[in-house]
Amino acid sequence: MSKLISFRVTLRYPLMKTIFEAKKDFAARYLSEEGFVGVGIGRCEDSDALQVYVEGPDFPIVQELRNQAIYEGFPVIVEVTRKARTY
């Protein structure tokens, strides 16, 4: 007769987020940063990437993001754009 053995597995690393979760977290983290315009989902070398829009190349956030290059396992692409205006 076989016995049923139960055990618990503890993960050492958190599970990888989806691109949508990473985008949401990224937006929440950088929303108040000067020069940050927004974030979208793009493609980089056949994989999902975070497309980050900034006001200009001189803001500190631009250098930080270019040095980081990866967020939650996804490549970060920085694009300079104008600030969005609502009408």
N, C-alpha and C positions, 0 to 999 in steps of 0.2 A: 504494500500500500504506500503510495507516495504522499508526502505532506506538502501542503501549500505554504510556501515561504513568502512572507511579505517584507519589503524593506523600503527605505526611503532614500532617494537620491538627492543630494544637495549639489546644485550647480555652482561652480566657482565663478563663472562669468555670466552676466545677464544675457538673456536671449537677444539676438540681433533684432533691431527694430525694422519695420518696413520703411520704405522711402516716405510714405505719407506721415508716419509717426516722427521720423527724423525731421521732416519739413516743419511740422507743427512745433516740435521742440526747439528747432533752430530759430524759428520766427519769434517764439516766446523769449528766447535767450537774448537775441540781438535787437528786438523791437525798439528799445530805448537808446540804442547806440547812435551817436551822431553820424550821419551819412548813410545809414541803412534805409533802403527804400522798400525792399521786399524779397521774397524767396519763392522760387517755383521749382518744378521738376524738369530736368533736362536729361540729355544723354551724353556720355563720355566714353568713347571706346567700347561701344556695345553694352554699356551697363547704365543703370539709373544714376543720376547725379543731382546734387542740389545746385540750382542756378540762382545765384545771389546777385541782387541788383543794388548798386550803391550810387550815391550822388556824384561822386568824383574820385579821382585817384589819390587825392591828398588827405583823405580822412584816415585816422588810425585804424579803423576797422578793416580797411582794404589790406594793409600790410599784415594784420593779424590773420585774416582769412587766407591770404596767399601763402603765409608760412604754415598754416594749419593744413591746408589742402585736402584733408579728410575729416568728415564729421559723421559719427555713428556708423562708420564703415563705408560711407558714400563719398565719392569725389565731390569737391566744392569748386564750382566755376564762378568766378567773379566777373560781373559785367557792369561797366559804368553806364549809367543812364540818367535821365533827368528825374527830379522828384515828382512823384505822382500828384496830380491835383484833382480834386473832385468838384463837380459843378452842380 
